[in-house]
Amino acid sequence: MFNDLSFDLGVGELLWVEGENGSGKTSLLRILAGLAPAEAGEVSWRGAPARTLGEDFARELLFLGHANGLKDDLTVTENLRYAARLGGIPATAATIGAAVSAVGLAHRAHLAVRHLSQGQRRRAALARLWLDGARALWILDEPFAALDADSIERLAARIGAHLDQGGAAVLTSHQEVAVAARRIQHLRLAN
């Protein structure tokens, strides 16, 4: 699927993966996150093959796919609490409330996700970035999809803050969004 693909991502850096639908952006992100095997080549993390690091790599990684990964029958708060538990994140009612407020859903926190618009669902999923922001590497598949202008600006600022605090990020997007980073690399995939 990918030929001669190579890049290094350092502290405070962003890799922006671009390409038409079907070009392999999501597949690349899943390989980087260890969710799909690479046919050839190696993904390295901190100088070691990521596949050999197991849980050590997983603890430093936050992956948000293009699907929101929310349970429709649970509230926004319950979904975030559930995600925190699955991710081994110590979350209190206060930290969950702060994450929900950060994405502008405090007034919807106790609604079942099935009652939310697409943009609100996306913001509910993205609240993990405020709850679990300490992970060194964020891999985000179409994080800006379905968001309004204010939410895009808020998310871009959150990604920029993560990079400024020594994190790194890989994301896909069809939208041009300004994200502050020490260095932004663009990787264009072709069909």
C-alpha positions as CSV (number, residue, x, y, z in Angstrom):
1,M,0.0,0.0,0.0
2,F,2.8,2.5,0.9
3,N,6.1,2.7,-0.9
4,D,9.2,4.4,0.3
5,L,7.4,6.0,3.3
6,S,9.7,7.4,6.0
7,F,9.4,10.2,8.5
8,D,10.6,11.1,12.0
9,L,8.4,12.9,14.5
10,G,10.0,14.8,17.3
11,V,8.9,16.6,20.4
12,G,6.5,19.4,19.7
13,E,6.0,18.3,16.1
14,L,2.9,17.5,14.0
15,L,2.6,15.2,11.1
16,W,-0.3,16.1,8.9
17,V,-1.3,13.2,6.7
18,E,-3.2,14.3,3.6
19,G,-4.8,12.6,0.6
20,E,-8.0,11.8,-1.2
21,N,-10.5,9.4,0.3
22,G,-9.2,5.8,-0.1
23,S,-5.6,6.9,-0.3
24,G,-4.7,5.0,2.9
25,K,-4.7,7.7,5.6
26,T,-6.7,5.7,8.1
27,S,-4.7,2.6,7.4
28,L,-1.5,4.4,8.0
29,L,-2.8,5.8,11.3
30,R,-3.9,2.3,12.4
31,I,-0.4,0.9,11.6
32,L,1.2,3.7,13.5
33,A,-1.0,3.0,16.5
34,G,-0.3,-0.7,16.4
35,L,-3.9,-1.6,15.5
36,A,-2.9,-3.1,12.1
37,P,0.3,-4.8,11.0
38,A,2.6,-3.2,8.5
39,E,3.3,-5.4,5.5
40,A,6.9,-4.3,5.5
41,G,9.0,-1.8,7.4
42,E,9.0,-0.8,11.0
43,V,7.3,1.7,13.3
44,S,9.7,2.8,16.0
45,W,9.0,4.6,19.2
46,R,11.8,6.1,21.3
47,G,14.4,4.2,19.3
48,A,12.8,0.7,19.7
49,P,10.4,-1.2,17.4
50,A,6.9,-0.2,18.7
51,R,5.7,-3.8,18.2
52,T,8.1,-5.0,20.9
53,L,7.1,-2.4,23.4
54,G,3.5,-3.6,23.9
55,E,1.8,-1.9,26.9
56,D,4.7,0.6,27.3
57,F,3.9,2.0,23.9
58,A,0.1,1.9,24.4
59,R,0.4,3.9,27.7
60,E,2.1,6.7,25.7
61,L,-0.5,6.7,22.9
62,L,-3.9,8.3,22.5
63,F,-5.7,7.2,19.3
64,L,-9.0,8.7,18.2
65,G,-10.4,7.2,15.1
66,H,-12.8,8.8,12.6
67,A,-15.6,6.9,14.3
68,N,-16.5,8.5,17.6
69,G,-16.4,5.3,19.6
70,L,-19.4,6.4,21.8
71,K,-22.2,4.3,23.2
72,D,-25.5,5.9,22.1
73,D,-27.4,4.8,25.2
74,L,-24.8,6.3,27.6
75,T,-24.6,10.0,28.5
76,V,-21.7,12.2,27.5
77,T,-20.4,11.9,31.1
78,E,-20.9,8.1,31.2
79,N,-19.1,7.7,27.9
80,L,-16.1,9.7,29.1
81,R,-16.0,7.8,32.4
82,Y,-16.1,4.5,30.5
83,A,-13.3,5.6,28.2
84,A,-11.2,6.7,31.2
85,R,-11.7,3.4,32.8
86,L,-10.7,1.5,29.7
87,G,-7.7,3.6,29.2
88,G,-6.5,3.3,32.8
89,I,-6.9,7.0,33.4
90,P,-7.6,8.1,36.9
91,A,-10.7,10.3,36.4
92,T,-12.8,12.0,39.0
93,A,-16.2,13.6,38.5
94,A,-14.4,17.0,38.5
95,T,-11.9,16.1,35.8
96,I,-14.6,14.5,33.7
97,G,-16.7,17.6,34.2
98,A,-13.8,19.9,33.2
99,A,-13.2,17.9,30.0
100,V,-16.9,18.0,29.1
101,S,-16.9,21.8,29.7
102,A,-13.8,22.2,27.7
103,V,-15.6,20.9,24.6
104,G,-18.6,23.1,25.3
105,L,-21.0,20.3,26.3
106,A,-21.6,21.0,30.0
107,H,-25.2,21.7,29.2
108,R,-25.5,18.3,27.4
109,A,-23.4,16.2,29.8
110,H,-26.4,14.2,31.1
111,L,-28.0,13.6,27.8
112,A,-27.7,10.2,26.1
113,V,-25.4,10.5,23.1
114,R,-28.2,9.4,20.7
115,H,-29.8,12.8,21.3
116,L,-26.8,14.8,20.2
117,S,-26.0,16.3,16.8
118,Q,-23.0,14.9,14.8
119,G,-20.8,17.8,15.9
120,Q,-21.8,17.4,19.5
121,R,-21.0,13.6,19.2
122,R,-17.6,14.5,17.8
123,R,-16.9,17.0,20.6
124,A,-17.9,14.3,23.2
125,A,-15.4,11.9,21.7
126,L,-12.7,14.7,21.6
127,A,-13.2,15.4,25.3
128,R,-10.7,12.6,25.9
129,L,-8.0,15.0,24.7
130,W,-8.7,17.2,27.7
131,L,-9.1,14.2,30.1
132,D,-6.1,12.1,28.9
133,G,-3.8,14.8,27.5
134,A,-0.6,13.6,29.1
135,R,-0.1,10.8,26.6
136,A,3.0,11.7,24.5
137,L,1.7,10.7,21.1
138,W,-1.7,11.7,19.8
139,I,-3.0,10.0,16.6
140,L,-6.1,11.6,15.4
141,D,-8.2,10.6,12.4
142,E,-10.3,13.5,11.0
143,P,-10.6,15.2,14.4
144,F,-12.1,18.4,12.8
145,A,-14.9,16.6,10.9
146,A,-18.4,17.8,11.8
147,L,-17.1,20.6,14.0
148,D,-18.3,24.2,13.9
149,A,-15.7,27.1,13.6
150,D,-15.5,27.7,17.4
151,S,-14.9,24.0,18.1
152,I,-12.3,23.8,15.4
153,E,-10.4,26.7,16.9
154,R,-10.7,25.2,20.4
155,L,-9.4,21.8,19.2
156,A,-6.5,23.4,17.2
157,A,-5.5,25.3,20.4
158,R,-5.7,22.1,22.4
159,I,-3.5,20.2,19.9
160,G,-1.1,23.2,19.9
161,A,-0.9,23.2,23.8
162,H,-0.2,19.4,23.7
163,L,2.7,20.0,21.3
164,D,4.0,23.0,23.3
165,Q,4.1,20.8,26.4
166,G,6.4,18.3,24.7
167,G,3.9,16.0,23.0
168,A,3.8,14.9,19.3
169,A,0.7,14.4,17.1
170,V,-0.2,12.7,13.8
171,L,-3.5,13.7,12.2
172,T,-5.5,13.5,9.1
173,S,-7.8,16.2,7.8
174,H,-9.3,17.6,4.6
175,Q,-9.6,21.0,6.3
176,E,-6.9,23.6,6.5
177,V,-6.6,24.5,10.2
178,A,-3.9,26.5,11.8
179,V,-2.2,24.5,14.6
180,A,0.8,25.9,16.4
181,A,3.8,23.5,16.4
182,R,7.5,23.6,16.4
183,R,7.4,21.9,13.1
184,I,4.6,20.7,10.8
185,Q,5.4,18.0,8.3
186,H,2.9,17.3,5.5
187,L,2.7,13.8,4.1
188,R,0.6,13.4,1.0
189,L,-0.7,10.0,0.1
190,A,-1.8,9.2,-3.4
191,N,-4.4,6.6,-4.6
